[in-house]
Amino acid sequence: VQVADRLADHAARDPARLAVVVAGRDGEARAVCTFAELDADASALARGLIAAGAASGTRLALMVPPGVEFVKLVFALLRSGATTILVDPGMGRRGLVDCLAAAEPDGFIGVSRAHAVRTILRRRFPRARLNVTVGRRWFWGGATYGGLLRRGRASGVELPTTRGDDPAAIIFTSGSTGPPKGVLYTQRMFDAQVDQIQQAYDIQPGGVDLACFALFGLFNSAMGVTTFFPQWASGRPAAADPQRLLAAANRWCVTQAFASPAVWDKLSRHGEQTGERIPTLRQVFSCGAPVSAEIVNRTRTCVSARGAQMHTPYGATEARPVATIEAQEILGETAAATSKGAGVCVGRKFGAIEWRVIQITDEPIANIAEAEELPAGEIGELIVRGPQVSHSYLPVPSPGHSSRERKPDEFGAANRRAKIRDGAAVWHRMGDVGYLDDRGRFWYCGRKSHRVETASGPLFSANIEGVFDRLPGVRRSALVYVNADQHPHDQLPVMVIELNAEWKATGPQERDSLIGKWYDLEPRLETLWYAPKGYVPLRAILFHPSLPVDVRHNSKINREALATWAAMQLCADNQAPR
């Protein structure tokens, strides 16, 4: 069974039910389609693509905003056998173009603006000959969405039978901890994701999802759930209008919602101030970054339905979903441990996932026999494998050569760093550190690249930040280091603090007084802990007006940028590291 087959099943069972709803500014429907229409048009578009030259191995960049056309085209591409290239527009024009060029598309399916840019930069995309315009076509030629649909409806061509190992998509990571990488998805990966999500959360057909993450529309349609796309800045979740989102959610009686912590933070604050609720909401999902207990608690108050649950699935572009935990367990147990420095509990693994915690190393691990597995309670690096875990990244083309000419074992440094062979299977190194407890739960202690190496051993970001984040006046915090070049094994830890709204306008004296209160509440702030060989002196506490975050979810703190900023601040204050 493939994802596209699941859509056909739901279209046969309940053809007249709405599959996709796109809202206008007033929350009313601007565009809709039923499951029958979605299924039929996806097949027609797939035939149109095949008639235009698409085949197995054809790479087509999809550059269409979330909506009816987006969902139809995703399923059409899956049915045609072509490989969809998906890049987050929030990463900016330069990053977007670089990612697309690395993927070497055979064509573009996009809105007029995307084709205008493609035409201007056509030398970056020498293979792009199969081009489809969604909207008004200007001077660049090629097919149109409407023309493709008409051609496909008139075509009797048989759609190909796709296999589980066939390539389905190239989805780029956000690049929040390094250059974006293209993750190779197979048909089996997508189907496994839908299967695991539906089983774990008991998602039944007939619900309505407030989709604040476009790709979740694919999962919804495969599960028989109506996808409701609100009008909002999809590339900037933190800029979402909470009043408009709440009004639209209530207008369409949404039963579940999928968004990043930045969105839930805004929605829950608005609900706290106004008393507005979403009484029909039964399932809340927060993904993209660890979510604080404060946001979890506030969000739960916005949900009035009896028995409503809030889940925080854990995973990555290369492996999703991996684990999950529900709000009641966070608020009733794990949040207290987080505030004492235990890290963030992300819960228990999904049924199809295997995981291990191994000794931390920055070196490649060619074979699983070279990985040293750690016992429960010891902090190490998390590795996972399963049907929803990608086996490889897109190869990076070398000068004068195409990435398509390279063999899987020549895919470059990214695969050597992140993949571990185990016979025919592949383990993925999540890039996260943490430990397993005696109840089979994983406690996230931060990104491996964000650990601070000191003479007394490593410090882990999530452990330290969990303590700082609960202090009065703190909105969020970040552990970074300076002095890395001169002394790579004796990095100097610095805490960067973003104050909440009440304290942001205060001056140096008030902030010094606030720090004094922190030391009274938590004496351990003067020396940081969880270093294997002893305590580590804190180099400085700095205040930042607004911590920089990732482009996709607006939730992950950009510690690389903060580390550079912190070093400049210390030099400006004549506190240059030794």
N, C-alpha and C positions, 0 to 999 in steps of 0.2 A: 504494500500500500504506500503510495506517495501522497504528498501534501495536496496536490491537485486532485487526486482521487477523492480525498476527504471532502473537498468543496463540492464535487459532483454528487456525492451521497446526500449532503444537506440540501442541495438544490432539488434533488428528487423528492426528498421527504417534505420540504416546506418551501415550495418555489416562490410563493408570494411574499414571504417575510423579507423585510428590509435587511440587506447585507451591509451596506455602507450608507452613512448619512454625513454630509458635509455642511457645517453650519455657516451662516453669514454673521455679520456683526451683531445682529439682534438675537442670535441664537436659533432663529428659524432655519429650516432646511434650505440650503442653496442648491444642493444636488443630492440625489438619492439613487440607489439601484437595489433591486431585489436579488435574492440568491439565484433565481433562475436567470435573470439578466446577466449577473456577474459570471455565472458558469458558461452561458452561451457566448457572451462577448469575449471571454478569455480564450475560448476555443477558436472563435473566428479570428481574433487577433493573432493567435498562434499560427493558424493557417496562412494568414496574410504575411506574417514574418517569414514563414517557410517559402512562400511564393516569391518573396523579395530576395531570397538567398540565404536566410538563416539556416543553420544546421548545427549538429553536435559540434561543440568546440568554438562556435562563433561567440565572440565576446561583445556584448552590447551595454554601453553605459546608460543607466536609467537616471534621468535628471528631470523628474516630474515631482511637484510638491504633493504632500499627502492629500488624497482625495479619491474619487471614484476611478479616475483614469489610472492613478498609481496602482491601486489594488488589482484592477483588471489586467494591467500590463505585467505585474509581478507574476500572476498566475499564467498569463499568456507565455511569458518567457520560460517558465518552468515546463509548460506543455510542449513548447517548440524544441526543447533540447538545448537551446542557447544558454550561455552563461551570463547572468546579470552582474554588472559592476555597480556597486553602491558606495558612494562617498558622502560623508556628512558635509553639507554646505557650510556648516558653522565653522569649519576649520579655516575659512578665508580663501580668497581666490588663488593665492600662490600655492598653498598646500593642496587645494582641490585639483588644480591643473597638474601639479607634480604627481599626485596619486593616479589621476586618470592616464597620464602619459606612461607611467610605470606599468599600468594594466594593459596597455596596447590594445585599445578597443577596435573592433571591426566596424563600429558604428555607434551612433548616439540616438537614443529615444529621449527627447527632451522638449522643454518649452522654448519659445522663440529666443529668449535671452541666452539660454544655454547654447543654442546653435549659432547665435551671433558671435559668442566668445570662441566657440569651436572653429568657426570660419576664419576669424582673425588669427587664431593660433594653430592653423591647420598643419603647419610643419611639425608640431608636437604630436600629431595624430595621423601619421601617414597611411594607416590601414583603414581609417574610418570612411567607409564607402556606403554602408547600409545605414542611412539616416532617416529618422522619422520625426516630424514636427508635431507636437501636441499644442494646438493653437494656431496662430497665424503664421504661415510660411512666407518668408520674404525672398531674398535673392539667392539663397544657398541651395535650392533645389531639393530633391529627394522626395520621399513619400510623406503623406500626412496621416495623422491618427484616423480621421474619418475615412480616408481612402484605403488605408490598411484594413479597417473594419469591413468596408464594403467588399473589398477584394476577397477577404477571408470568408465572408458569408456566402459568396458565390463559388467558392472553391470546394472541390470534393476531395482534396488531398487528405490522406490518412495521417493523423498525428503520430509521431514516433513513440515507441515504448521506451520510457526512461528506466534505467536501472539505478539501484541504490548508490553505487560508486560513481555514477556520472556526475561531472561538475555541474553545480547549480548556480553558484554565485561567487563573486569576489567582494568581500565586505571589508572595508578598511577600519582599522582601529582608530581611536580618537587621537592618538599621538600625545596623550597627556604625560607619558613617561618616556618619551623618545620619538623618533620619526614614525609616522603612521605606517602600518604594515598591512598588506592585503592578505586577508584570511580566505583560504580556499574552502568553500562550502560544497558538500555533496547533497544529492537528493535525500540520502539517508539521514544526514544531519538535521535538515529541516523537519523531516517527519519525526525523528526522535525528539526534537525540541517540543513539537506540538503534543506528542504522546506523553512525555514526561510532565509537562505543564498541566495538561488536562487531568491526568491521573492524580497528581499531587494535590491539586486544589479543587478537585471535583467540579470542574467547570462544565456546566450543562448547556446544551443548545437553548436558545431563546433569550439569553441575557443581552445586555447592552453595555459595551465597553467605552469609557471615556479614554480615547487613545491619544496620549501625549507623547508617544514614541511611535513613529510611522510604521516600522517593521512589524509591530505587534498586530497591525491590521491583517497581515498574512496569517498569523496564528488564529486570530478571531474567526476569520472566514472559514478556516479549516476545522474550527470547533463548533461552528453553527451559532456564533455570537455576532450580533450586530456591532459594527465598528462605527463609533461616532467621533468624527474629527472636528474638534472645536476650532474656531478661528483664533489663532494665536501665533506668536513668533516662534515657529518650531525650531529654528536654529538658535534661539535664545530662551531656554526654559525659564530662567530667572526673571525674564521680562514679562511673563504671562500676567494678564489682568485677572486677578482672583475673583473679582465680582462677576465678570463676564463668564469665566469658567464655571463658577457655581450656578449661575443662572441657566447656562446652557445644559449643565448636568441635570438640573432639576426639570428643565423643560422636556428632556428626553428620558427622564426616569432611569438614569444609568444604574446598573447593578454592580459594576466593577470598574476599576480605574487603574491605569498603569502610568506612572510618572516618576521623575527623579526626585531626590530629597529637596532640591531647590523649589520645585513646584509645590510639594506638600508643605514646605515651610511657609510659602506665601499664602496658600489656601487656608492652612490652619490658623495663621495669624489673623487673616481676614475673618474667619469664622469665630475666632475668640473675641474679636472686637465688635462684631455685628450680631453675633448669635445665629447667623445663618447656618443651615445644615443641608446635607444631602440624605434625606431619609430613606431613599431606595438603595443606597450603596451598601453592598454586602461583602465585597471583596476589594481590598485596597492593596496595591502592589507598589513598593518603592525600590527602584533599582538605579544602578549607575555609580553609587558610592555609599559608604557606610552612613546610616541615618541615626541621628542622636535620639536618645530616649525622650528628650523634650519634644522633638518634632513628632515622634510616635504618639506620645500622650496627647498632644494638641490635636493631631489628626484624628485620633479616635473619638474625640469629643465632637468632631464635625460629622460623625456618622451616627445616625439615630436608629438604624435598623437593629433589631434584637438579634444577637448572635453574629454581628458583623465582625470580620477579622481583617487585620492588617499584616501582610506578609512582606518580608524583605529578602527576596531571592538574591543569591550570590553567584557570580559567574564572571565571564569575560567574553569579548567578541569571539575568542578562539574556543571557548568552552562555556556554553550556557544552556540550561541552568546547571549549577553544581550543587548548591546547598540552599536551605531555606529555614527561616525561623519566624514564628508568629509573635505579634506584639505582646500578648499576655505573658509569654515566657521572658521577653525582654524586660518588661516593666516589673514583673514579679520576681525576677531572679538575676538575669545577667547584667542589667544596667548597673546594679550596685557594685558588681565586681569590676565593670568597666571603669567606674569612677574611682576605683582604688588601684588602677594600673594593670588590670588583667588582660587588656585588649578588648576587642569587640567580638562577641559571639555571633557567628553567621549561621549557626544551626547545624542540622544533620544533612547528610548528602541525599541527593535524589537516588531513586532505586537503581538506575542503570549506571551510575557513576562508581568507579573505584578510585580511592585516593590513598596517598601516603604522605607522610612528612619526612623529608630527608635532610641530611646535613647541608647547611648553607654553603654554596660555592658560587663564584661568578664565572667559573670555567665551564665549557661545554661538557656534557655527559653523553657519551656516544651510546652506551648500553646500560640497561637497568641494573646489571650486575655491578656497575661502578658506583651506583648510588647507595649511600649509607642510610638506611631507614632508622628513624629515631623513635624511642618509646613515647607513650602518651605523657603529656606534660612538658616535654622538651620543645623549645622553639626551634623550628627549622623551616625549610622551604616546602610549599605544598605542590604536589604533582597529581594529575588526574588523568584518567582515561575513560572512554565510554563512547557510545554511538553518536552523542552530540558533541564530541570533541574533535576539532580539526586536526588533521594529520600534518598539514604543512601550510606555509605562507606562500604567497605569490613570489616566484623567483625574481630577483632584481636583475634587469638586463645589463650586461657589460657593454662598454663602448663598441659599437659596430656589430653587436649580436642581439638577437631577440631572446627574451626570456622563454619563449615557447620552444626554443631549440635545445634547452638545457634539460638534463635528466633530473629526476626527483632528488637524487643524492647530491646534486650540485646546486641546490636552491639557495645557497649562500649562508652568511653568518647568522641571520635571524633564525633559521631552522636549526642550525648547530647549537645555538644558545638555548632554544626553547623546547626542543623535541628530544625525547629519549626513546631509543628503539628497544622493543621487548619482543623479539621474534617478529611475527607479522604485525603485532600491535604497536601503538605509539602512545607514550605518555607525554602530556603537555605540562611544562613548568609554568605555573600560574604567575610567577613573578611576585607572589605574596609570601610573607613569612607569618608563622603562627604555630599553634600546637593543637593537638587533639586531646580532649579531656576523657575521663573514664566513662562518659556517657555517649561517646561517639560524636561529639560536636567539635567543630573547628572554631578556634578563637583566632581571629585576624589581628596581627600585631603590626601591620603596615606593609608597604611595598619593600621588596628586597633592596631596590636601588635607593630607598630613602633611609635605610639604617645608618646610624652615625657610628663609625668605627673609632673607638677611643683606646687608650693604653690599657684600660681596665676591661675592654670587651665592647661588644656592640650595644647600642641603645636603639630601641624600636619605637617608631613614631606613634602608633596607635596607643601603646601603653602609656606613654608620657602625656600625650594629648588628652587622654581620657580623664586624667586628674585635673589638668589645667582647664578643660572645658566646663567643669562643674563649679569653678570658682566664681564669685560675685563679679558682675560686670563683663564677663567674657562671653562673646558670641561664638568664637571659634579660635583655635590655636594651631600652630604648626611648628614641629621640631625640624630645624635645619642645621647645617654645620658650615663653618668657615675654616680656612687654613688647610684645605684639602691638598693643595699642590705641594706645599712645603713638607707636610707631615701626613701622608695618606693614612697612616694607622693611628694617628693621634688628632682626630678632627675635633674641633671645639664646638660643643653644642650650644645653639642659640634658640630661644623660644620667641616666636613672633605671634603677637596677640592682636586679634581684631575685637575691639570692644563692642558691646551692644549699644543701641541707640541712646540709652540714658547716659552713657559715659563717653561717647565719641567726642563731644564738644569740650571736654575737660582739659585743663592745662597740666603742665609737668608736676606741680605740687599735688594736685588732686590724684594724679596717677601714682605718684610716689606713696601717697597715703593708702591708695588701693592695694599696691603691692605689699605694703606692710600688713594689711588685713589678710592678704593671701598667705603670708608666712605664718601668721598667727593660726590660721585654719589648717595649714598644711606645711609643717616644718621641713618636709622632704624637698621642698622646692629649691632650697639652696644647693642641694646635691641631688642629681638625678640617679635613679635606681635601675634595676634590672640589667646591670652590667655584671657579667659573671665573676669578675675579680674585685668588685668593690664599687664604691660610689664615685660619681664623676661630677666635678664642679661645673655649674652652669655658667657659660661665658657671659650671657647677657639676656635680658628680657627687652624686646623691642615692640613698639606699637605700630601697626600698619592700618591705614584707613579702611581698606577693603581687600582681603586676601584674594589673589588671582586664582581663577578656577578654570577647569577644562571647558572646551567649546561644546561638547556634545550634551552633557548633563548639567553643566554649570554648578557642579557639586564637588568634584575632586580638586583639592588644593594643588596649585602648581608650585611645588617646593623648589624646583630647579630655579625658577625666576626669583623666588623669595630668598634663596641662598645668596644669589648675586646682589640683591637689594640689601640684605643684611650686612654683607661685607662692606658695601659702600657706606652704609649708615655708621658702622663702627669706625671706618677710616675717617669719615667726616667729623665724628665726635672725638677724634684723637684716641680711639680705642683699638688701633690696628692690631690684629692678631700677631702674636709673637712669631 
